[in-house]
Amino acid sequence: MNNLPITNILVAGIGGQGVMTAAEVLAETAMVLGFDVKKTEVAGMAQRGGVVTSHVRFGSKVLSPGIAAGDADILLAFEPAEALRWHGHLKTNGIAMVNTYRQMPPVVNCGLFAYPDDPIASIRSQGTQVSAYDAGSTAIELGDRRLINSIMLGAIADQLPFSAEALLEQLLKRFQRKGAALVALNQRAFEAGRAAFAA
């Protein structure tokens, strides 16, 4: 693990989408594999659909958990408007991996803010590389909207300095006590996300 560059991942979304769980799985995988890992999160009314972000950093030696604007390698966005909000944290050659399924936050539903017309197009118009997929609809098809986080972990699996299998193993450990059916369902979700974002 000597002299490995730091990987900076900003995970962003809305409360209830599993942003913090996804960040924890990423951090746990890196730790198990011997990386130095730092993680932090900010939850704004997370249980009520507010903005949630988590910074995950790992490499040979990481001194600080925070990712400065312009330093993120990957923006893993669980909601398109949140991708637009946070894409400025990406490096010039960074990538935004975005769930296109819209989930309106309370500030939009109560009329305080307007939802952007086309967040993905706005991000792309600023030169950012975007990989986008409707993870929300896939989660609903699989039977549970909470599967978005497993789908998005599948999405990021081939962008990391460790194997997709290592990430999947840590994800599925979270469900082993809840039975084989839930393990299998989350594995399907992970593989669906991985396949969709590889296409």
C-alpha positions as CSV (number, residue, x, y, z in Angstrom):
1,M,0.0,0.0,0.0
2,N,3.0,2.3,-0.3
3,N,2.7,5.4,-2.5
4,L,-0.8,4.7,-3.7
5,P,-2.6,7.9,-4.8
6,I,-5.6,9.1,-2.8
7,T,-9.0,8.3,-4.3
8,N,-11.6,10.9,-3.5
9,I,-15.3,10.0,-3.8
10,L,-18.1,12.3,-3.0
11,V,-21.4,10.6,-2.4
12,A,-24.5,12.8,-2.6
13,G,-28.2,12.4,-2.5
14,I,-31.4,12.8,-0.5
15,G,-32.2,11.4,2.9
16,G,-33.5,7.8,2.7
17,Q,-31.6,6.8,-0.4
18,G,-28.8,5.1,1.4
19,V,-26.1,7.6,0.8
20,M,-24.4,7.0,4.2
21,T,-24.6,3.2,3.9
22,A,-23.0,3.3,0.4
23,A,-20.2,5.5,1.8
24,E,-19.7,3.1,4.7
25,V,-19.4,0.1,2.3
26,L,-16.9,1.9,0.2
27,A,-14.8,2.9,3.3
28,E,-15.1,-0.6,4.8
29,T,-13.9,-2.3,1.6
30,A,-10.9,0.0,1.4
31,M,-10.0,-0.6,5.0
32,V,-10.3,-4.4,4.7
33,L,-7.9,-4.2,1.8
34,G,-5.3,-2.2,3.8
35,F,-5.9,1.4,2.6
36,D,-5.7,4.3,4.9
37,V,-9.3,5.6,5.0
38,K,-11.0,8.8,6.1
39,K,-14.7,9.5,5.9
40,T,-17.1,12.3,6.8
41,E,-20.7,13.1,6.2
42,V,-23.2,15.9,6.4
43,A,-26.9,15.2,6.8
44,G,-29.4,17.9,6.5
45,M,-32.8,16.6,7.8
46,A,-31.7,13.3,6.3
47,Q,-34.8,11.4,7.5
48,R,-37.1,14.0,6.0
49,G,-35.5,13.9,2.5
50,G,-32.9,16.6,3.1
51,V,-29.5,16.8,1.4
52,V,-27.0,14.1,2.5
53,T,-23.4,14.0,1.4
54,S,-20.5,11.8,2.4
55,H,-16.8,12.2,1.6
56,V,-14.7,9.0,1.3
57,R,-11.0,9.2,0.8
58,F,-8.5,6.3,0.7
59,G,-4.9,5.8,-0.3
60,S,-1.5,5.0,1.3
61,K,-1.8,7.9,3.7
62,V,-4.8,10.2,4.1
63,L,-4.6,13.2,6.5
64,S,-8.0,14.8,6.2
65,P,-11.6,13.4,5.6
66,G,-12.8,16.4,3.6
67,I,-12.8,16.7,-0.2
68,A,-12.2,20.3,-1.4
69,A,-13.9,21.7,-4.4
70,G,-12.0,20.5,-7.5
71,D,-10.5,17.5,-5.8
72,A,-13.1,14.7,-6.2
73,D,-12.3,11.8,-8.6
74,I,-15.8,10.6,-8.6
75,L,-19.2,12.1,-7.7
76,L,-21.6,9.3,-7.0
77,A,-24.9,11.1,-7.1
78,F,-28.1,9.3,-6.1
79,E,-30.3,12.2,-7.4
80,P,-29.8,14.4,-10.5
81,A,-30.3,17.8,-8.9
82,E,-27.8,16.8,-6.2
83,A,-25.4,15.9,-9.0
84,L,-25.8,19.4,-10.4
85,R,-25.3,20.9,-6.9
86,W,-22.1,19.1,-6.2
87,H,-20.4,18.5,-9.6
88,G,-18.1,21.5,-8.9
89,H,-16.2,19.3,-6.5
90,L,-14.9,17.1,-9.3
91,K,-11.5,17.3,-10.8
92,T,-11.2,18.4,-14.4
93,N,-11.0,14.7,-15.4
94,G,-13.4,13.5,-12.8
95,I,-16.6,11.6,-13.5
96,A,-20.1,12.1,-12.3
97,M,-22.0,8.8,-11.9
98,V,-25.7,9.8,-11.6
99,N,-29.0,8.1,-10.8
100,T,-31.4,9.9,-13.1
101,Y,-34.5,9.1,-11.1
102,R,-35.8,12.3,-9.6
103,Q,-36.7,12.6,-5.9
104,M,-37.9,16.1,-5.0
105,P,-36.5,17.4,-1.7
106,P,-38.9,19.2,0.7
107,V,-37.6,22.7,-0.3
108,V,-38.9,21.9,-3.8
109,N,-42.2,20.3,-2.7
110,C,-43.1,23.3,-0.5
111,G,-42.2,25.8,-3.3
112,L,-39.1,27.4,-1.8
113,F,-36.9,26.3,-4.8
114,A,-37.6,25.3,-8.4
115,Y,-36.3,21.9,-9.5
116,P,-33.8,22.4,-12.4
117,D,-35.2,21.6,-15.9
118,D,-32.4,19.2,-17.0
119,P,-29.7,18.7,-14.4
120,I,-27.7,16.2,-16.5
121,A,-27.6,18.4,-19.5
122,S,-26.5,21.3,-17.3
123,I,-23.6,19.3,-15.9
124,R,-22.6,18.1,-19.3
125,S,-22.7,21.6,-20.7
126,Q,-20.0,22.6,-18.3
127,G,-17.6,19.9,-19.7
128,T,-18.1,17.3,-17.0
129,Q,-18.0,13.6,-17.9
130,V,-21.3,12.1,-16.9
131,S,-22.4,8.5,-16.7
132,A,-26.2,8.4,-16.0
133,Y,-28.7,5.6,-15.4
134,D,-32.2,5.3,-13.9
135,A,-31.3,3.4,-10.8
136,G,-34.6,4.4,-9.1
137,S,-36.8,2.6,-11.7
138,T,-34.6,-0.5,-11.6
139,A,-34.9,-0.5,-7.8
140,I,-38.7,-0.3,-8.0
141,E,-38.7,-3.1,-10.6
142,L,-36.7,-5.2,-8.2
143,G,-39.3,-4.5,-5.5
144,D,-37.7,-2.0,-3.2
145,R,-36.7,1.6,-3.7
146,R,-34.0,1.2,-1.0
147,L,-32.0,-0.9,-3.4
148,I,-30.8,2.3,-5.1
149,N,-27.7,2.3,-2.9
150,S,-26.8,-1.3,-4.0
151,I,-27.3,-0.4,-7.6
152,M,-25.1,2.7,-7.3
153,L,-22.4,0.7,-5.6
154,G,-22.5,-1.6,-8.6
155,A,-22.2,1.5,-10.8
156,I,-19.0,2.6,-9.2
157,A,-17.5,-0.9,-8.9
158,D,-15.3,-0.7,-12.0
159,Q,-14.0,2.8,-11.3
160,L,-12.2,1.9,-8.1
161,P,-8.6,0.8,-7.4
162,F,-9.8,-2.6,-6.1
163,S,-12.0,-5.3,-7.5
164,A,-15.8,-5.2,-7.9
165,E,-15.9,-8.6,-6.1
166,A,-14.3,-7.0,-3.0
167,L,-16.9,-4.3,-2.9
168,L,-19.7,-6.7,-3.4
169,E,-18.5,-8.9,-0.6
170,Q,-18.6,-6.0,1.9
171,L,-22.0,-5.0,0.7
172,L,-23.5,-8.4,1.1
173,K,-22.1,-8.9,4.6
174,R,-24.6,-6.3,5.7
175,F,-27.5,-8.6,4.8
176,Q,-26.3,-12.0,5.8
177,R,-28.1,-12.0,9.1
178,K,-31.3,-11.0,7.3
179,G,-31.5,-14.1,5.1
180,A,-30.4,-15.5,1.8
181,A,-33.3,-13.8,-0.1
182,L,-32.2,-10.3,0.8
183,V,-28.5,-11.2,0.0
184,A,-29.6,-12.4,-3.4
185,L,-31.7,-9.3,-4.0
186,N,-28.9,-6.9,-3.2
187,Q,-26.5,-8.9,-5.4
188,R,-29.0,-8.6,-8.3
189,A,-29.2,-4.9,-7.7
190,F,-25.4,-4.5,-7.5
191,E,-25.0,-6.5,-10.7
192,A,-27.7,-4.5,-12.5
193,G,-26.0,-1.2,-11.7
194,R,-22.6,-2.5,-12.7
195,A,-24.0,-3.8,-16.1
196,A,-25.9,-0.6,-16.7
197,F,-23.0,1.8,-16.1
198,A,-20.6,-0.4,-18.1
199,A,-22.9,-0.3,-21.2
